[in-house]
Amino acid sequence: MFTVMAIKIEPRVKKAPEVQEILTKYGCIIHTRIGLHEATKDSCANSGLVLLNLLTDEKEEIKNLHEELDSMEGVTAKILEM
């Protein structure tokens, strides 16, 4: 089974440092992390997406991570289990 969390951050530049603190706090359950945002030579998007592959046996920690992120204004977190 895979547990993936998608995190949308907007405004990215303002909220990213706080999101980073939370991700660091739960770093031991994050197997893989991918950060995406649209960037060109002339501009950088104000929204971003972070994808996490989480350790599936850490249900309580995943729940806590989700709740912390999703409670932030400008941050939306969704979990997908497959």
Backbone as CSV, one residue per row, in Angstrom:
resi,resn,N_x,N_y,N_z,CA_x,CA_y,CA_z,C_x,C_y,C_z
1,MET,0.839,-1.173,0.000,0.000,0.000,0.000,0.889,1.243,0.000
2,PHE,0.401,2.288,-0.634,1.077,3.577,-0.672,0.202,4.623,-0.006
3,THR,0.802,5.519,0.756,0.110,6.671,1.309,0.800,7.907,0.768
4,VAL,0.033,8.701,0.023,0.544,9.917,-0.601,-0.251,11.095,-0.062
5,MET,0.443,12.182,0.257,-0.230,13.412,0.665,0.131,14.487,-0.340
6,ALA,-0.900,15.200,-0.815,-0.707,16.353,-1.692,-1.003,17.602,-0.873
7,ILE,-0.112,18.574,-0.945,-0.247,19.804,-0.169,-0.186,20.988,-1.131
8,LYS,-1.269,21.752,-1.195,-1.288,22.965,-2.011,-1.003,24.151,-1.097
9,ILE,-0.082,25.001,-1.519,0.341,26.148,-0.714,0.127,27.422,-1.527
10,GLU,-0.644,28.357,-0.941,-0.885,29.630,-1.617,-1.252,30.693,-0.583
11,PRO,-0.527,31.741,-0.466,0.625,32.175,-1.259,1.893,31.418,-0.860
12,ARG,2.546,30.868,-1.837,3.667,29.963,-1.632,4.820,30.615,-0.868
13,VAL,5.241,31.782,-1.294,6.419,32.420,-0.677,6.146,32.749,0.790
14,LYS,4.943,33.182,1.099,4.612,33.564,2.473,4.426,32.352,3.388
15,LYS,3.797,31.300,2.895,3.452,30.141,3.722,4.511,29.038,3.746
16,ALA,5.386,29.007,2.763,6.357,27.912,2.651,7.239,27.730,3.888
17,PRO,7.735,28.789,4.526,8.578,28.565,5.707,7.854,27.843,6.846
18,GLU,6.594,28.185,7.076,5.826,27.514,8.131,5.530,26.055,7.763
19,VAL,5.216,25.827,6.488,4.997,24.450,6.013,6.281,23.652,6.183
20,GLN,7.419,24.252,5.848,8.704,23.569,5.989,8.971,23.159,7.432
21,GLU,8.634,24.014,8.381,8.811,23.668,9.799,7.998,22.428,10.163
22,ILE,6.773,22.370,9.691,5.906,21.226,9.989,6.455,19.968,9.331
23,LEU,6.892,20.073,8.073,7.440,18.906,7.379,8.709,18.401,8.073
24,THR,9.514,19.314,8.580,10.717,18.919,9.317,10.337,18.174,10.598
25,LYS,9.310,18.659,11.284,8.829,18.022,12.514,8.423,16.568,12.263
26,TYR,7.831,16.295,11.109,7.364,14.947,10.769,8.294,14.246,9.773
27,GLY,9.515,14.710,9.671,10.454,14.199,8.677,10.690,12.701,8.709
28,CYS,10.562,12.084,9.860,10.833,10.645,9.975,9.776,9.775,9.307
29,ILE,8.607,10.326,8.999,7.582,9.524,8.318,7.497,9.849,6.834
30,ILE,8.332,10.783,6.370,8.318,11.166,4.956,9.383,10.364,4.222
31,HIS,8.927,9.498,3.338,9.841,8.659,2.561,10.382,9.434,1.362
32,THR,9.502,10.141,0.646,9.887,10.913,-0.529,9.111,12.221,-0.534
33,ARG,9.756,13.285,-0.984,9.110,14.598,-1.066,9.443,15.219,-2.411
34,ILE,8.404,15.732,-3.089,8.579,16.412,-4.366,7.852,17.751,-4.291
35,GLY,8.535,18.821,-4.599,7.931,20.148,-4.604,7.804,20.666,-6.026
36,LEU,6.635,21.185,-6.358,6.373,21.675,-7.714,5.792,23.082,-7.668
37,HIS,6.242,23.930,-8.545,5.601,25.210,-8.793,6.012,25.675,-10.179
38,GLU,5.147,26.425,-10.797,5.426,26.906,-12.142,6.439,28.044,-12.068
39,ALA,7.473,27.925,-12.847,8.503,28.953,-12.866,8.971,29.160,-14.306
40,THR,9.157,30.405,-14.644,9.734,30.759,-15.942,10.915,31.685,-15.678
41,LYS,11.558,32.064,-16.737,12.694,32.970,-16.603,12.279,34.306,-15.986
42,ASP,11.028,34.723,-16.239,10.575,36.034,-15.807,9.650,36.043,-14.601
43,SER,9.140,34.879,-14.198,8.193,34.879,-13.080,8.227,33.544,-12.339
44,CYS,7.650,33.578,-11.153,7.571,32.389,-10.316,6.157,32.355,-9.731
45,ALA,5.480,31.226,-9.857,4.083,31.107,-9.431,3.916,31.369,-7.940
46,ASN,2.761,31.895,-7.595,2.447,32.183,-6.200,1.830,30.977,-5.492
47,SER,1.541,29.905,-6.236,1.033,28.692,-5.603,2.008,27.553,-5.865
48,GLY,2.011,26.600,-4.961,2.908,25.466,-5.100,2.232,24.185,-4.657
49,LEU,2.790,23.075,-5.063,2.281,21.767,-4.711,3.434,20.927,-4.186
50,VAL,3.224,20.292,-3.038,4.209,19.371,-2.470,3.552,18.004,-2.407
51,LEU,4.246,16.999,-2.906,3.775,15.615,-2.845,4.671,14.839,-1.894
52,LEU,4.044,14.122,-0.968,4.782,13.318,0.004,4.410,11.858,-0.139
53,ASN,5.396,10.981,-0.148,5.179,9.546,-0.023,5.487,9.230,1.435
54,LEU,4.464,8.796,2.171,4.581,8.622,3.618,4.687,7.154,4.013
55,LEU,5.314,6.890,5.151,5.393,5.530,5.685,3.992,5.098,6.108
56,THR,3.501,4.020,5.534,2.096,3.637,5.696,1.746,3.126,7.085
57,ASP,2.713,2.693,7.862,2.388,2.131,9.180,2.334,3.187,10.281
58,GLU,2.456,4.435,9.936,2.450,5.528,10.911,1.136,6.313,10.832
59,LYS,0.022,5.631,10.998,-1.310,6.226,10.819,-1.546,7.443,11.713
60,GLU,-1.186,7.364,12.973,-1.432,8.465,13.902,-0.598,9.691,13.530
61,GLU,0.666,9.474,13.181,1.537,10.576,12.777,1.050,11.208,11.473
62,ILE,0.588,10.390,10.534,0.042,10.907,9.278,-1.189,11.764,9.554
63,LYS,-2.044,11.299,10.446,-3.241,12.057,10.822,-2.843,13.394,11.431
64,ASN,-1.867,13.399,12.323,-1.413,14.631,12.967,-0.802,15.606,11.952
65,LEU,0.016,15.087,11.045,0.613,15.910,9.992,-0.478,16.543,9.140
66,HIS,-1.438,15.734,8.715,-2.543,16.223,7.894,-3.316,17.331,8.604
67,GLU,-3.644,17.117,9.857,-4.416,18.103,10.612,-3.647,19.414,10.785
68,GLU,-2.352,19.328,11.068,-1.549,20.546,11.235,-1.486,21.352,9.951
69,LEU,-1.231,20.670,8.849,-1.132,21.370,7.569,-2.480,21.933,7.139
70,ASP,-3.518,21.108,7.219,-4.832,21.506,6.719,-5.466,22.615,7.562
71,SER,-4.987,22.809,8.782,-5.532,23.872,9.632,-4.938,25.249,9.301
72,MET,-3.877,25.268,8.510,-3.233,26.536,8.145,-4.022,27.251,7.060
73,GLU,-4.181,28.547,7.212,-4.814,29.344,6.164,-3.902,29.348,4.936
74,GLY,-4.466,29.099,3.768,-3.700,29.079,2.534,-3.064,27.737,2.216
75,VAL,-3.280,26.742,3.061,-2.702,25.405,2.843,-3.830,24.380,2.837
76,THR,-3.833,23.524,1.827,-4.810,22.439,1.742,-4.040,21.133,1.609
77,ALA,-4.350,20.157,2.451,-3.680,18.861,2.416,-4.707,17.757,2.189
78,LYS,-4.390,16.850,1.283,-5.259,15.712,0.978,-4.426,14.434,1.017
79,ILE,-5.040,13.351,1.495,-4.357,12.052,1.586,-4.974,11.086,0.588
80,LEU,-4.113,10.327,-0.081,-4.541,9.288,-1.007,-3.858,7.991,-0.588
81,GLU,-4.659,6.960,-0.348,-4.106,5.643,-0.033,-4.456,4.691,-1.163
82,MET,-3.461,3.979,-1.632,-3.670,3.029,-2.739,-3.068,1.694,-2.373
